Every structure is written in structure tokens, then in C-alpha cells.
Amino acid sequence: MTAVVDRGFDVLFTRHPGNPILRAADWPYPAHTVFNPGATLLRDGTTLLLCRVEDRRGLSHLCAARSVNGVDNWAIDAKPTLWPDPANYPEELWGIEDPRITFLEDLNKYAVAYTAFSHSGPGVALALTSDFVSFERCGLIMQPDDKDAALLPRKIDGNYALIHRPTADSGAHIWMSLSPDLHNWGGHKQILPARKGGWWDANKVGLSPPLIETPRGWLMIYHGVRNTASGSLYRLGLALFATNQPDHCLLRGDSWVFGPEADYERQGDVGNVAFPCGFTIGTDGDTINLYYGAADTSIALATGSIAQCLAWLDVHGRPMHPDAEIKAVE
């Protein structure tokens, strides 16, 4: 398959003409904004979005929306699906945000990795569910300052693998950590650093949706943040990691592949943001339905192709050497 060429570059993701597909006005109870949804396909083929809903206090919770076709006629839970519980989990005092959903094959349950926000800053929390009605909270699994986390769907050499983004004095880079039981974590390793200098992803990087398993390895759609005179600019890039060694980056694209262009992405509570936390794969096994937050205000949909993303990386990607300075292509 060949990507569409527009203005001299490949267009890998196409916006749905009905965007935004969900707004706060669609909610059955008062909401200020809805954005950054996790996504999954339920057993009957229904698309479920677990949406971040921000109320008028500025605090967020999670609410499920379901659709047969993943585009419209959404059935939205009449009340919050997962509400912060600061009495038992004080790390959730200021809300819970940005869920990413992975179906764990060995447990036959969905794992929801989300950001818990409190006095200490953002940390990674985890909850398990089989029906998106009742949840088993695991609590905080990565302490602040850490976010942008998702599990791989199966164990790697007997361990669960978590992709996440801690922030330290050295910068904000993507890491992988391992656990035998989802509670005890170790084997921490940086797998994708933010670049330096004038690159589009030089300030910080973070995982967007969970990794996509392909015949050639794990496809990562990640966001990069560049500081500009008018604020931060969030755009998306691609990388490919080895199937049995998901800490090993095989290819990393030089340029970004999707960024805020439409009015609903440019203007909102936080302008110039296209921020996906979830995807589903179409019945053809190739189509990527990418669900993203637009300007921290609404939810939009873009579609792409696994085959086209891999073909683009073959042309525009290069093996990554984390300890070496990455130089621009002349």
C-alpha cells in the first residue's frame, strides 16, 4: 500500500470528516471538556472509548462511551465510569487522567494504565477490569513524576512490560519496566530518548497509544513536544521495536507524521495539541483507528495503515543509537 502524498510529504493519517466525534455537549451530565480517550474493541466488536472528562473544578475522571461502528451513535455512561478515590488512593486527589487500555491475554482482563494526579505530581496507576463496570485498582505503580504509560498485551520472557515516561533532570524520555505480577517493578531501561537541539521531538517525548504488534515488531506512535514562542506544540512520530526485545529500537522516523492543523486541534483549552491515547484495528487487520484528544477539548478520529507506517519507516527511519548524537539528514 502507498501513502497519500500531499504537499510533497506522505500523509499517513487521515482525519474523519465528522470530527470532532465527541464533545462535552454530548455528555449526559455536566462536563467542561472530554479528550484523550483510551480505546479498545470489546468481545462483540463494539468500540469502547474510556474518555478523560474534566469538570468545572478542573479535575478529571474517566467515562466510557460505546459505539457499534466506532464513529457515531455513542452510548455514554450516565455517570462516571471510574471516579478518583483519594480516600483510599491519595495519589488521585486531583483527578485521574489519560487512560490507555491493553487486553491482557493471560488474565483475560483489560488493564487500564492512567495518570493519578496529586500534590506529588503525576504518577502511573493501574486498574484491571473485565466489563468496564467494576475495577480492581492496583494503585500507584510508578511514582511521580511519571505518565504516558501502557502495558504490552502479553508477557516478555515471563514478565509484564510497561512503557512509560518518567521526567527527571536528564529530560523526559520513554522507558520500559518489567514486573512478574503487576505490583513489583524493576529492569528499568530507557528505550526512546528525546532528541536534542532543533528537532520536532527535542523537548520531550512520550508514548501515545499502546504499542501495536505487527509481523515486523512493535509499532510505536509517540508524541514529541517542541517549545515555541507561543507555547508547546504536540505532534506524532513513529518507531519500531523488536518483537521479543521491545526495549530494542529497530527504526525511528526522523520527521513527524501527524500534527495539529484543523481548527479543533489548534483552538481549545490547550491549543496546538493532537494527543492520542487509544486505537483499534479494523477487520482488515491493517487499518488503524486512532482516537485522540484535540486541543484538550474534544475527541477526534484519524485512520491510517499499519503497512503504510512500516513502509514509511523503511524509507524515513534509521536505527537508533541512544548514546550517540543524532544528526539531521542533509
C-alpha positions as CSV (number, residue, x, y, z in Angstrom):
1,M,0.0,0.0,0.0
2,T,1.2,3.5,-0.8
3,A,0.6,6.5,1.5
4,V,-1.1,9.6,0.0
5,V,1.4,12.3,-0.9
6,D,0.3,15.8,-0.1
7,R,2.4,19.0,-0.4
8,G,5.4,16.8,-1.0
9,F,5.2,14.5,2.0
10,D,3.4,11.3,2.9
11,V,0.1,11.6,4.7
12,L,-0.2,8.6,6.9
13,F,-3.3,9.5,9.0
14,T,-6.5,10.9,7.6
15,R,-8.9,12.9,9.7
16,H,-12.5,11.7,9.9
17,P,-14.8,14.3,8.1
18,G,-17.2,14.2,11.1
19,N,-14.5,15.4,13.6
20,P,-14.7,16.1,16.4
21,I,-16.7,12.9,17.0
22,L,-17.3,13.6,20.7
23,R,-17.7,16.8,22.6
24,A,-18.6,17.8,26.2
25,A,-22.1,18.8,24.9
26,D,-22.7,15.1,24.1
27,W,-22.3,14.1,27.8
28,P,-25.4,13.1,29.8
29,Y,-24.1,15.0,32.8
30,P,-22.2,18.3,33.2
31,A,-18.7,18.3,31.7
32,H,-16.3,21.0,30.8
33,T,-14.2,19.1,28.2
34,V,-13.7,15.5,27.0
35,F,-10.5,14.3,25.5
36,N,-7.5,11.8,25.5
37,P,-9.6,8.6,25.4
38,G,-8.2,5.1,25.8
39,A,-9.7,2.7,23.3
40,T,-10.4,-1.0,22.8
41,L,-12.6,-3.4,20.9
42,L,-15.0,-5.4,23.2
43,R,-15.6,-9.1,22.5
44,D,-18.8,-8.3,20.5
45,G,-16.9,-5.9,18.3
46,T,-18.2,-2.7,19.9
47,T,-15.7,0.1,20.2
48,L,-15.2,1.4,23.8
49,L,-13.6,4.7,24.5
50,L,-12.6,5.4,28.1
51,C,-12.6,9.2,27.9
52,R,-11.0,11.7,30.2
53,V,-13.7,14.1,31.4
54,E,-12.7,17.4,33.0
55,D,-15.3,19.0,35.3
56,R,-15.7,22.7,36.0
57,R,-13.4,22.4,39.0
58,G,-10.6,21.4,36.7
59,L,-10.4,17.8,38.0
60,S,-10.7,14.8,35.7
61,H,-12.4,11.4,35.9
62,L,-12.9,8.6,33.3
63,C,-16.2,7.8,31.5
64,A,-16.9,5.1,28.9
65,A,-18.6,5.7,25.5
66,R,-19.6,2.8,23.3
67,S,-20.3,2.7,19.6
68,V,-21.1,-0.2,17.1
69,N,-19.1,1.4,14.3
70,G,-16.6,3.4,16.4
71,V,-17.6,6.7,14.8
72,D,-21.1,7.8,15.9
73,N,-24.2,6.9,17.9
74,W,-22.2,6.7,21.1
75,A,-23.8,5.3,24.2
76,I,-22.2,7.2,27.1
77,D,-22.3,6.0,30.7
78,A,-24.9,8.1,32.6
79,K,-22.3,8.7,35.4
80,P,-18.5,8.5,35.7
81,T,-17.2,5.0,35.0
82,L,-14.0,5.4,37.1
83,W,-14.0,8.1,39.7
84,P,-11.0,9.3,41.7
85,D,-10.8,7.6,45.1
86,P,-8.5,9.8,47.2
87,A,-9.7,8.4,50.5
88,N,-8.1,5.1,49.6
89,Y,-5.7,6.2,46.9
90,P,-4.4,9.7,47.9
91,E,-2.4,9.9,44.7
92,E,-5.7,10.5,43.0
93,L,-6.6,13.7,45.0
94,W,-6.6,16.0,42.0
95,G,-8.1,13.5,39.5
96,I,-7.3,10.7,37.1
97,E,-6.3,11.3,33.5
98,D,-5.2,9.9,30.1
99,P,-6.1,6.2,30.2
100,R,-4.5,3.6,27.9
101,I,-6.2,0.2,27.6
102,T,-4.5,-3.1,27.0
103,F,-6.2,-6.5,26.9
104,L,-4.0,-8.9,28.9
105,E,-4.3,-12.3,27.3
106,D,-3.1,-14.4,30.3
107,L,-5.5,-12.7,32.8
108,N,-8.4,-12.3,30.3
109,K,-8.9,-8.8,31.6
110,Y,-8.4,-5.3,30.4
111,A,-5.6,-3.3,32.0
112,V,-6.1,0.4,32.3
113,A,-3.0,2.4,32.9
114,Y,-3.8,6.0,33.8
115,T,-2.2,9.1,35.4
116,A,-3.0,9.7,39.0
117,F,-2.6,13.4,40.0
118,S,-2.0,14.9,43.4
119,H,0.3,17.1,45.5
120,S,3.3,15.0,44.5
121,G,2.6,15.4,40.7
122,P,1.5,12.8,38.1
123,G,2.2,9.2,38.7
124,V,1.3,5.9,36.9
125,A,-1.7,4.0,38.3
126,L,-3.2,0.7,37.1
127,A,-6.6,-0.9,37.3
128,L,-8.0,-4.2,35.9
129,T,-11.5,-4.8,34.7
130,S,-13.4,-7.4,32.7
131,D,-16.5,-5.3,32.0
132,F,-15.7,-1.6,32.5
133,V,-18.2,-1.6,35.2
134,S,-16.2,-2.8,38.2
135,F,-12.5,-2.2,38.6
136,E,-9.7,-3.7,40.7
137,R,-7.3,-0.9,41.5
138,C,-3.6,-1.8,41.8
139,G,-2.7,1.7,43.0
140,L,0.4,3.6,42.0
141,I,2.9,1.5,40.2
142,M,5.3,4.3,39.1
143,Q,5.9,7.2,41.4
144,P,5.8,10.9,40.2
145,D,6.9,12.4,38.0
146,D,5.8,9.7,35.5
147,K,3.0,9.3,33.0
148,D,2.1,8.2,29.4
149,A,2.0,4.5,30.4
150,A,0.7,1.4,28.8
151,L,1.2,-2.4,29.1
152,L,2.1,-4.8,26.4
153,P,-0.6,-7.3,25.8
154,R,1.5,-10.4,26.7
155,K,4.5,-11.2,28.8
156,I,8.0,-10.9,27.6
157,D,10.3,-13.6,29.0
158,G,7.8,-14.2,31.8
159,N,7.4,-10.5,32.7
160,Y,4.8,-7.9,32.1
161,A,6.3,-4.9,30.3
162,L,5.2,-1.3,30.9
163,I,6.1,1.5,28.6
164,H,6.1,4.9,30.5
165,R,7.6,8.3,30.6
166,P,9.4,9.5,33.8
167,T,10.6,13.0,33.9
168,A,14.0,13.8,35.6
169,D,16.7,16.4,35.4
170,S,18.1,14.5,32.4
171,G,14.9,15.1,30.5
172,A,11.6,13.4,29.6
173,H,12.3,10.1,27.7
174,I,10.4,6.8,27.1
175,W,11.3,3.9,29.4
176,M,10.3,0.3,29.8
177,S,10.0,-1.5,33.1
178,L,9.3,-5.2,33.9
179,S,7.2,-7.0,36.5
180,P,6.3,-10.6,37.3
181,D,3.0,-9.7,39.0
182,L,1.9,-6.1,38.0
183,H,2.9,-4.9,41.5
184,N,6.7,-5.2,41.8
185,W,8.6,-3.4,39.1
186,G,12.3,-3.4,38.0
187,G,14.5,-3.8,35.0
188,H,14.0,-0.1,34.2
189,K,15.5,0.9,30.8
190,Q,15.3,3.9,28.6
191,I,14.2,2.9,25.1
192,L,13.5,6.1,23.3
193,P,15.2,9.4,24.3
194,A,14.1,12.9,23.4
195,R,16.4,14.3,20.7
196,K,18.4,17.5,21.2
197,G,18.6,20.8,19.5
198,G,16.0,22.0,17.0
199,W,14.3,18.7,16.3
200,W,10.5,18.4,16.5
201,D,10.8,16.0,19.4
202,A,13.7,17.6,21.2
203,N,12.0,18.9,24.3
204,K,10.3,15.7,25.5
205,V,8.7,12.5,24.1
206,G,6.1,10.2,25.4
207,L,4.1,7.1,24.4
208,S,0.8,7.9,22.7
209,P,-1.4,4.8,22.3
210,P,-0.2,1.4,23.4
211,L,2.2,-0.4,21.1
212,I,0.8,-2.1,18.0
213,E,2.1,-5.6,17.4
214,T,2.9,-6.2,13.7
215,P,4.7,-9.1,11.9
216,R,7.8,-7.0,12.0
217,G,7.8,-5.8,15.6
218,W,6.1,-3.4,17.9
219,L,5.0,-0.2,16.1
220,M,5.1,2.8,18.4
221,I,3.2,6.0,17.8
222,Y,4.7,8.6,20.1
223,H,4.3,12.3,20.7
224,G,7.1,14.8,20.7
225,V,6.9,18.3,22.2
226,R,8.6,21.3,20.9
227,N,8.6,24.6,22.8
228,T,7.8,27.5,20.6
229,A,7.3,31.3,21.2
230,S,3.5,30.7,21.5
231,G,3.7,27.6,23.7
232,S,4.2,23.8,23.4
233,L,3.4,22.1,20.1
234,Y,2.5,18.4,20.2
235,R,3.0,16.2,17.2
236,L,3.3,12.4,16.4
237,G,6.2,10.3,15.2
238,L,6.8,6.6,14.6
239,A,9.3,4.0,15.8
240,L,9.6,0.2,15.5
241,F,10.8,-2.1,18.3
242,A,11.9,-5.8,18.2
243,T,9.1,-8.3,18.8
244,N,10.9,-10.3,21.5
245,Q,13.1,-7.4,22.7
246,P,10.7,-4.5,22.9
247,D,13.4,-2.4,24.6
248,H,15.4,-2.5,21.3
249,C,14.5,0.2,18.8
250,L,14.9,-1.1,15.2
251,L,13.9,2.1,13.4
252,R,13.0,5.7,14.4
253,G,11.5,8.1,11.9
254,D,13.2,11.5,11.5
255,S,10.1,13.6,10.9
256,W,6.8,13.9,12.5
257,V,3.8,12.3,10.7
258,F,0.7,14.0,12.3
259,G,0.2,17.3,14.0
260,P,-2.5,19.9,14.8
261,E,-3.8,21.5,11.7
262,A,-7.6,21.6,11.9
263,D,-9.3,24.4,13.8
264,Y,-10.5,22.0,16.5
265,E,-6.9,20.9,17.1
266,R,-5.5,24.5,17.0
267,Q,-8.0,26.1,19.3
268,G,-9.3,25.0,22.6
269,D,-8.3,24.8,26.3
270,V,-4.7,23.9,25.2
271,G,-4.2,24.8,21.6
272,N,-1.9,23.0,19.1
273,V,-2.4,19.6,20.6
274,A,-3.2,16.3,18.9
275,F,-2.8,13.7,21.6
276,P,-3.9,10.0,21.0
277,C,-4.2,7.6,23.9
278,G,-6.0,4.7,22.1
279,F,-6.5,2.8,18.9
280,T,-8.4,-0.1,17.4
281,I,-7.5,-2.2,14.4
282,G,-10.1,-2.7,11.6
283,T,-11.5,-6.0,10.4
284,D,-8.9,-6.0,7.6
285,G,-6.1,-6.3,10.2
286,D,-4.4,-3.3,8.8
287,T,-6.5,-0.1,9.4
288,I,-5.5,1.9,12.5
289,N,-8.4,3.8,14.0
290,L,-6.6,6.4,16.1
291,Y,-8.6,8.3,18.7
292,Y,-7.1,11.5,20.0
293,G,-7.7,14.5,22.2
294,A,-7.9,17.7,20.2
295,A,-6.7,20.9,21.9
296,D,-7.6,19.2,25.3
297,T,-11.2,20.0,24.5
298,S,-12.8,17.3,22.3
299,I,-12.2,13.8,20.8
300,A,-11.3,13.2,17.2
301,L,-10.6,10.2,14.9
302,A,-7.9,9.7,12.3
303,T,-7.3,6.5,10.3
304,G,-4.1,5.0,9.0
305,S,-2.5,1.8,7.8
306,I,0.0,-0.5,9.6
307,A,1.5,-1.4,6.3
308,Q,1.9,2.2,5.2
309,C,3.5,3.1,8.6
310,L,6.1,0.3,8.3
311,A,6.8,1.2,4.7
312,W,7.3,4.9,5.7
313,L,9.7,3.8,8.4
314,D,11.7,1.8,5.9
315,V,12.3,5.0,3.9
316,H,12.4,7.7,6.6
317,G,13.6,5.8,9.6
318,R,17.0,4.8,10.8
319,P,18.4,2.5,13.5
320,M,18.6,4.3,16.8
321,H,21.8,4.6,18.8
322,P,20.8,6.2,22.2
323,D,24.3,7.1,23.3
324,A,25.2,8.8,20.0
325,E,24.2,12.3,18.9
326,I,21.5,12.1,16.2
327,K,22.4,14.3,13.3
328,A,20.0,15.9,10.9
329,V,19.6,14.5,7.4
330,E,21.2,16.8,4.9
